[in-house]
């Protein structure tokens, strides 16, 4: 689009990242503005799971984490063989959801990111009902093949947007961290700015 940038029309299917089951299909438009700013995304999805089923899955994930008697900590998830300890699967699930907001913010027309590994994670025990984790995540940058280290603080309660603050090693200290996407379940993240936390 002259003077504005490049606009893409996409049709794609989605799947549950754990089970591989069909999770629905989506139609989207993505505009990459000429000036350096995040893409403008419009998306409509048809889901194979209804909202109640998604809420039940969120609650099961939440209850697994809440019923821990001591803070959850971990390193190298998955390990060098690609394995994830069953006890750390909820922590990995939240890392996938939270890091997706970082990847959305950092991606450009020529750069993309994948979550390679949770290098370290530590749970903060809170007096309220929210759960909170500090993560160090490694993102694989495509096509450069670089590994980017990001610190991410994630806060969540079912029925509320996932809150993500982050700072990545490749960013200068003055840059804001945090990004936005959708609200609702652990499948969506909400905007929260601020690199210093």
C-alpha positions in Angstrom: 0.0 0.0 0.0 1.8 3.2 -1.2 2.9 5.4 1.7 1.6 3.0 4.3 3.5 -0.3 4.0 2.9 -3.9 3.1 -0.4 -5.7 3.9 -0.7 -9.5 4.0 -3.9 -11.6 4.0 -3.5 -14.9 5.7 -5.6 -18.0 6.1 -4.2 -20.7 8.5 -5.2 -23.5 10.8 -4.2 -23.8 14.5 -3.5 -26.7 16.7 -3.2 -27.4 20.4 0.5 -27.1 21.1 0.4 -30.0 23.6 -1.9 -32.5 22.0 -1.6 -31.6 18.3 -5.4 -31.5 18.1 -7.1 -29.2 15.6 -7.9 -25.9 17.4 -9.7 -24.1 14.6 -8.9 -21.9 11.6 -8.2 -18.2 11.3 -8.4 -15.4 8.7 -6.1 -12.5 9.3 -4.7 -9.3 7.8 -1.3 -8.0 8.9 0.0 -4.5 8.0 3.7 -3.8 8.4 3.9 0.0 8.5 6.8 1.7 6.7 7.7 3.5 9.9 9.2 1.2 12.5 6.3 0.1 14.7 4.6 -3.2 15.6 2.4 -4.7 12.9 -1.4 -3.9 12.8 -3.2 -7.2 13.1 -6.8 -8.0 12.5 -7.8 -11.6 13.1 -10.9 -13.8 13.2 -10.8 -17.4 14.3 -13.3 -20.2 14.4 -12.5 -22.5 17.4 -13.2 -26.2 17.8 -13.3 -25.8 21.6 -16.0 -23.7 23.2 -15.3 -21.0 25.7 -16.4 -23.2 28.7 -14.0 -26.0 27.7 -11.1 -23.4 27.4 -12.0 -22.0 30.8 -12.0 -25.5 32.4 -8.5 -26.2 30.9 -7.2 -22.9 32.3 -8.6 -23.7 35.7 -7.0 -27.2 35.7 -3.6 -25.6 34.8 -4.1 -22.9 37.5 -5.0 -25.4 40.2 -2.0 -27.6 39.4 0.2 -24.5 40.1 -1.7 -23.1 43.1 -1.6 -26.4 45.0 2.2 -26.4 45.2 3.4 -26.1 48.8 6.7 -24.4 47.9 7.7 -22.2 45.0 8.2 -23.9 41.6 11.8 -23.5 40.2 13.4 -25.1 37.2 16.2 -24.8 34.7 16.7 -25.9 31.0 13.1 -26.7 30.0 13.1 -28.7 27.8 16.3 -30.4 28.6 19.0 -31.1 25.9 17.0 -34.3 24.8 13.8 -32.3 24.4 12.1 -33.7 27.5 10.0 -31.8 29.9 9.4 -33.1 33.4 5.6 -33.6 33.9 5.7 -31.4 37.1 7.1 -28.5 34.9 4.6 -28.8 32.1 2.3 -26.0 33.5 5.4 -23.7 33.8 6.3 -24.5 30.2 2.6 -23.8 29.1 2.7 -20.3 30.6 6.1 -19.6 29.1 4.7 -20.5 25.7 1.8 -18.1 26.2 3.9 -15.3 27.7 6.8 -15.4 25.3 4.4 -15.2 22.3 3.7 -11.6 23.3 7.4 -10.9 23.2 7.7 -12.6 19.8 4.8 -10.6 18.4 6.4 -7.3 19.5 9.9 -8.1 18.2 8.9 -9.8 14.9 9.2 -7.9 11.6 8.6 -8.7 8.0 12.1 -10.2 7.8 12.6 -11.5 11.4 10.7 -14.2 13.3 11.1 -15.9 16.7 10.5 -19.2 18.3 10.7 -20.1 22.0 13.8 -22.4 22.2 14.0 -23.0 25.9 13.2 -21.8 29.4 16.7 -21.3 30.8 15.4 -20.6 34.3 12.1 -20.1 36.1 11.2 -19.1 39.6 7.7 -18.7 41.1 6.9 -15.8 43.4 4.5 -16.8 46.2 1.8 -14.1 46.5 -0.8 -13.4 49.1 -3.6 -12.8 46.5 -5.0 -15.4 44.1 -2.7 -14.4 41.2 0.3 -16.6 40.2 3.6 -15.0 39.3 6.8 -16.3 37.7 10.1 -14.8 36.7 11.5 -16.5 33.5 14.7 -16.3 31.5 13.7 -17.5 28.1 15.8 -18.1 25.0 14.2 -17.1 21.7 15.5 -18.4 18.4 15.7 -15.6 15.8 14.9 -16.6 12.2 16.7 -16.3 9.7 19.8 -15.0 11.6 19.9 -18.2 13.8 20.8 -16.0 16.8 19.6 -16.9 20.3 18.1 -14.0 22.2 17.9 -14.0 26.0 14.9 -12.3 27.5 13.8 -11.8 31.1 10.1 -12.1 31.5 7.8 -11.6 34.5 4.4 -13.2 34.1 1.3 -12.7 36.2 -2.0 -14.6 35.7 -5.3 -15.5 37.2 -7.9 -17.4 35.1 -10.5 -15.1 33.6 -8.0 -12.2 33.6 -5.5 -11.2 30.9 -2.1 -12.7 31.1 0.3 -9.8 32.1 3.8 -9.9 30.7 6.7 -7.5 31.4 10.0 -8.2 29.6 13.4 -7.1 28.8 15.6 -8.7 26.1 19.4 -8.6 26.1 19.4 -7.3 22.5 17.4 -4.2 23.5 18.9 -1.0 24.7 18.2 0.0 28.3 15.9 2.9 27.3 13.5 0.7 25.3 10.1 -0.4 26.7 9.4 -4.1 27.1 6.0 -5.8 27.2 3.5 -6.3 24.4 -0.1 -6.9 23.7 -2.4 -9.4 22.2 -5.7 -10.8 23.3 -7.2 -11.1 26.8 -9.0 -13.9 28.5 -7.2 -17.2 29.0 -3.6 -18.2 29.3 -3.9 -18.5 25.5 -3.8 -14.6 25.3 -1.6 -11.9 26.7 -2.4 -8.3 27.5 -0.4 -5.1 27.2 1.8 -4.0 30.0 4.7 -1.6 29.4 7.9 -1.1 31.3 11.3 -2.8 31.1 12.3 -2.0 34.7 10.7 -4.4 37.1 
